[in-house]
Amino acid sequence: MLASDVSDRSGPTSSRSFESHAGWAMGRVQGKVAFVTGLARGQGRSHALRLAEEGADIIGLDLCAPIETVSYALPTEDDLAETIQMVEALDRRIIARKADVRDRQAVVSVVNDGVAEFGRLDIVVANAGIGNVCLEGTAAISDVMWQEMLDINLTGVWHTTSAATQHLIASGGGSMVLISSAAGLKAYANIGHYVAAKHGVVGLMRTLAVELGPHRIRVNSIHPTQVDTTMIMNETTMRLFVPDVEHPTREEFAVASQAMHLLPVPWVEPRDISNAVLFLASDEARYITGVPLPVDAGVLTV
């Protein structure tokens, strides 16, 4: 029995026995459709592939272009094409376009086209985001750096959820997973704009959970520590954690990063976050909503 067969999409308590849910172990989002932003590379690609592995078809978008205030290389159209091929290699369908989460109508267009093709929407993963650092402190952040951060990391999440809401309602419910950060639950120096945006995601998540609960739509956020992606593994970001080294190496960053964690690891992998996405998207989490879920190796406890 597939996951889509055993649940009433987070509806009232069922009289079915525990044994009837054994099928949740495989094909955990079989027959569902997921919308993932920022899926050309990094966490977004990982989320799309993990959901596809468990049976979901994918709708997605990525900017695939540089951003003025971001120093590391952002995904390209070639990266997007590679993600499409990887999902198709899993025998799942995918519609993925080049689009900017700052452009509300562009996001709406991608979602609408995907739903028109696949017939429904069940899962939303608002993943697209950027990171940058102002080592001189938050007061020195430029207007452009501040605005780009909030436009992408907060307003882009709102655009994503807004574009998807009516489709989830039409499907009878579903799951929204908003990718925040450990910085959405605690402060870090020199990234006040990032901390503000990621805290804002938590407020948005909680509000949507209240508003959409009656429609059987669950809304949660995930809060990673450092993840082994380009957004973290670049010299500018690593200097935030190794400020006394002008050109920190990955090994030097690992020592400083591990010291922040309870578990003896310097960072987590994209798939660790994707496993949490899958759980929150699946019927295993059918009564979990309004929750900020850390995947942080204990950084929020230290």
C-alpha positions as CSV (number, residue, x, y, z in Angstrom):
1,M,0.0,0.0,0.0
2,L,1.4,3.4,-1.0
3,A,1.6,6.4,1.3
4,S,-1.0,8.2,-0.8
5,D,-3.4,5.3,-0.2
6,V,-3.3,5.2,3.6
7,S,-3.8,8.8,4.6
8,D,-6.7,11.2,4.2
9,R,-4.1,14.0,3.7
10,S,-3.9,15.0,7.4
11,G,-7.7,14.6,7.9
12,P,-9.5,13.4,11.1
13,T,-8.2,10.5,13.1
14,S,-8.6,7.3,11.3
15,S,-9.9,4.0,12.8
16,R,-7.4,2.1,10.7
17,S,-4.9,-0.1,12.6
18,F,-1.3,0.7,13.0
19,E,-0.5,-2.2,10.7
20,S,-2.3,-0.5,7.8
21,H,0.3,2.2,7.7
22,A,3.2,-0.1,7.1
23,G,3.5,1.1,3.5
24,W,4.8,4.4,4.8
25,A,8.3,2.8,4.8
26,M,8.5,2.9,1.0
27,G,7.2,5.3,-1.6
28,R,6.5,7.8,1.1
29,V,5.2,10.5,-1.3
30,Q,4.1,8.2,-4.1
31,G,1.7,9.9,-6.5
32,K,2.2,13.3,-5.0
33,V,3.5,16.5,-6.8
34,A,6.1,18.7,-5.1
35,F,7.1,22.3,-5.9
36,V,10.7,23.1,-5.1
37,T,12.4,26.5,-5.5
38,G,16.2,26.8,-6.0
39,L,16.4,23.3,-7.3
40,A,19.2,23.7,-9.8
41,R,22.0,22.8,-7.3
42,G,22.8,22.3,-3.6
43,Q,20.0,21.7,-1.1
44,G,17.3,22.4,-3.7
45,R,18.5,19.7,-6.0
46,S,18.9,17.3,-3.1
47,H,15.3,18.0,-1.9
48,A,13.9,17.4,-5.4
49,L,15.8,14.1,-5.8
50,R,14.9,12.8,-2.4
51,L,11.2,13.5,-3.0
52,A,11.5,11.9,-6.5
53,E,13.2,8.9,-5.0
54,E,10.1,8.4,-2.9
55,G,7.6,8.8,-5.7
56,A,6.9,12.5,-6.2
57,D,6.8,14.3,-9.5
58,I,8.6,17.7,-9.4
59,I,7.7,21.3,-10.3
60,G,10.6,23.6,-9.8
61,L,12.5,26.8,-10.6
62,D,15.8,28.5,-10.1
63,L,17.2,31.9,-11.0
64,C,20.3,30.5,-12.8
65,A,22.0,33.9,-12.9
66,P,24.4,36.0,-10.8
67,I,23.2,38.3,-8.0
68,E,25.0,41.6,-7.4
69,T,25.7,41.1,-3.6
70,V,26.6,37.3,-3.8
71,S,30.3,36.6,-4.1
72,Y,30.1,32.8,-4.8
73,A,29.0,31.3,-8.1
74,L,25.3,30.7,-8.3
75,P,23.7,27.9,-10.3
76,T,23.5,28.0,-14.1
77,E,21.1,26.8,-16.7
78,D,23.4,23.8,-17.2
79,D,22.9,23.0,-13.5
80,L,19.2,23.2,-14.0
81,A,19.3,20.9,-17.0
82,E,21.4,18.4,-15.0
83,T,18.8,18.4,-12.2
84,I,16.1,17.7,-14.7
85,Q,18.0,14.8,-16.1
86,M,18.6,13.4,-12.6
87,V,15.0,13.5,-11.7
88,E,14.0,11.9,-15.0
89,A,16.6,9.1,-14.4
90,L,14.5,8.2,-11.3
91,D,11.5,7.7,-13.7
92,R,9.7,10.7,-12.3
93,R,8.2,13.7,-14.2
94,I,9.6,17.2,-13.8
95,I,8.8,20.7,-15.1
96,A,11.5,23.1,-14.1
97,R,12.0,26.6,-15.3
98,K,14.4,29.5,-15.0
99,A,12.5,32.0,-12.8
100,D,13.2,34.5,-10.0
101,V,11.4,34.1,-6.6
102,R,11.4,37.9,-6.4
103,D,9.0,38.0,-9.4
104,R,5.7,36.9,-8.0
105,Q,4.0,36.5,-11.4
106,A,7.0,34.3,-12.6
107,V,6.5,32.0,-9.6
108,V,2.8,31.8,-10.2
109,S,3.3,31.0,-13.8
110,V,5.7,28.1,-13.1
111,V,3.3,26.6,-10.4
112,N,0.3,27.0,-12.6
113,D,2.0,25.4,-15.6
114,G,3.2,22.5,-13.4
115,V,-0.3,21.9,-11.9
116,A,-1.9,22.1,-15.4
117,E,0.5,19.3,-16.5
118,F,0.5,17.1,-13.4
119,G,-3.1,17.7,-12.2
120,R,-2.4,18.6,-8.6
121,L,0.0,20.0,-6.0
122,D,0.7,18.3,-2.6
123,I,4.1,19.5,-1.3
124,V,5.8,22.9,-1.3
125,V,9.5,23.3,-0.5
126,A,10.4,27.0,-0.3
127,N,14.2,26.5,-0.5
128,A,15.6,29.3,-2.7
129,G,17.9,31.6,-0.8
130,I,21.2,33.4,-0.7
131,G,23.9,34.1,1.8
132,N,26.4,36.9,2.2
133,V,28.5,38.4,5.0
134,C,29.4,42.0,6.1
135,L,32.5,41.5,8.3
136,E,32.3,45.2,9.2
137,G,29.0,44.6,11.0
138,T,25.3,44.9,10.4
139,A,25.3,48.7,10.5
140,A,27.7,48.6,7.5
141,I,25.4,46.5,5.3
142,S,24.5,48.4,2.2
143,D,21.0,49.2,1.1
144,V,21.3,46.9,-1.9
145,M,22.7,44.0,0.2
146,W,19.9,44.3,2.8
147,Q,17.1,44.6,0.2
148,E,18.3,41.7,-2.0
149,M,18.6,39.5,1.1
150,L,15.0,40.2,2.3
151,D,13.6,40.1,-1.3
152,I,14.9,36.6,-1.9
153,N,15.1,34.9,1.5
154,L,11.8,36.2,2.9
155,T,9.6,37.8,0.2
156,G,10.6,35.0,-2.1
157,V,9.3,32.5,0.4
158,W,6.0,34.4,0.7
159,H,5.7,34.4,-3.1
160,T,6.3,30.7,-3.2
161,T,3.7,29.9,-0.6
162,S,1.2,32.4,-2.0
163,A,1.4,30.9,-5.5
164,A,0.8,27.4,-4.1
165,T,-1.9,27.9,-1.5
166,Q,-5.0,27.5,-3.7
167,H,-3.5,24.5,-5.5
168,L,-3.0,22.7,-2.2
169,I,-6.5,23.6,-1.1
170,A,-7.8,22.2,-4.4
171,S,-5.9,18.9,-3.7
172,G,-7.5,18.5,-0.3
173,G,-4.5,19.6,1.7
174,G,-0.8,19.1,1.8
175,S,2.5,20.2,3.3
176,M,4.6,23.3,3.1
177,V,8.2,23.1,4.2
178,L,10.0,26.4,4.5
179,I,13.8,26.2,4.6
180,S,15.1,28.7,7.3
181,S,18.4,28.3,9.2
182,A,19.8,28.0,12.6
183,A,20.0,31.8,12.1
184,G,16.2,31.8,12.1
185,L,16.3,30.8,15.8
186,K,19.5,32.5,17.1
187,A,21.7,35.4,16.3
188,Y,25.0,35.5,14.5
189,A,27.3,38.5,14.1
190,N,27.9,40.2,10.8
191,I,24.8,38.7,9.0
192,G,22.0,40.8,10.5
193,H,20.1,40.9,7.2
194,Y,20.3,37.1,6.9
195,V,19.2,36.6,10.6
196,A,16.3,39.0,10.1
197,A,15.1,37.3,6.9
198,K,15.4,33.8,8.4
199,H,13.6,34.8,11.6
200,G,10.9,36.3,9.3
201,V,10.5,32.9,7.7
202,V,9.5,31.4,11.1
203,G,6.9,34.1,11.6
204,L,5.5,33.5,8.2
205,M,5.5,29.7,8.8
206,R,3.6,30.0,12.1
207,T,1.0,32.4,10.6
208,L,0.4,30.1,7.6
209,A,0.1,27.1,9.9
210,V,-2.7,28.9,11.7
211,E,-4.5,30.1,8.5
212,L,-4.2,26.9,6.5
213,G,-4.7,24.3,9.2
214,P,-8.5,24.2,8.5
215,H,-7.7,23.3,4.9
216,R,-5.5,20.3,6.1
217,I,-2.4,22.1,5.0
218,R,0.6,21.7,7.3
219,V,3.3,24.3,7.4
220,N,6.7,23.8,9.1
221,S,10.2,25.2,8.8
222,I,13.6,23.5,8.9
223,H,16.7,25.0,10.5
224,P,20.0,23.7,9.3
225,T,23.4,24.4,10.7
226,Q,26.2,24.7,8.1
227,V,25.5,22.6,5.1
228,D,28.1,21.4,2.7
229,T,27.1,23.6,-0.2
230,T,28.6,26.4,-2.2
231,M,26.7,29.0,-0.1
232,I,28.8,27.9,2.9
233,M,31.9,26.6,1.4
234,N,33.3,29.8,0.1
235,E,36.0,32.1,1.5
236,T,33.7,35.0,2.4
237,T,31.4,32.9,4.5
238,M,34.1,30.8,6.1
239,R,35.8,34.0,7.3
240,L,32.7,34.7,9.4
241,F,33.7,31.6,11.5
242,V,37.5,32.0,11.1
243,P,37.9,35.8,11.3
244,D,41.6,35.8,12.2
245,V,42.5,33.9,9.0
246,E,42.5,36.0,5.8
247,H,42.1,33.0,3.5
248,P,40.7,30.2,5.6
249,T,40.9,26.6,4.2
250,R,38.1,24.1,4.4
251,E,40.1,22.3,7.1
252,E,40.4,25.5,9.2
253,F,36.7,26.2,8.8
254,A,35.9,22.6,9.9
255,V,37.7,23.1,13.2
256,A,35.8,26.3,14.0
257,S,32.5,25.0,12.8
258,Q,32.7,21.7,14.7
259,A,33.4,23.6,17.9
260,M,29.9,25.1,17.6
261,H,28.1,21.7,17.7
262,L,27.3,19.1,20.3
263,L,27.8,16.3,17.8
264,P,31.4,15.8,16.6
265,V,30.7,17.0,13.0
266,P,31.7,20.3,11.3
267,W,28.6,20.5,9.1
268,V,25.8,18.4,7.7
269,E,25.1,17.2,4.1
270,P,22.3,18.4,1.9
271,R,20.7,14.9,2.1
272,D,20.4,15.3,5.9
273,I,18.1,18.3,5.3
274,S,16.3,16.5,2.5
275,N,15.5,13.6,4.8
276,A,13.8,16.1,7.1
277,V,11.9,17.6,4.1
278,L,10.7,14.2,3.1
279,F,9.5,13.4,6.6
280,L,7.6,16.7,7.0
281,A,6.1,16.2,3.5
282,S,5.0,12.6,4.1
283,D,2.0,11.2,5.9
284,E,4.4,10.2,8.7
285,A,4.2,13.8,9.8
286,R,0.5,14.2,9.1
287,Y,-0.3,15.8,12.5
288,I,2.8,18.0,12.7
289,T,2.3,21.7,11.9
290,G,3.7,25.0,13.0
291,V,7.0,23.5,14.1
292,P,10.5,24.9,13.6
293,L,12.6,21.7,13.2
294,P,16.4,22.0,13.7
295,V,18.8,19.8,11.8
296,D,21.7,21.4,13.4
297,A,24.1,18.9,15.1
298,G,23.1,20.6,18.4
299,V,24.2,24.2,17.5
300,L,21.0,25.6,18.9
301,T,21.6,23.9,22.2
302,V,25.1,25.1,22.8
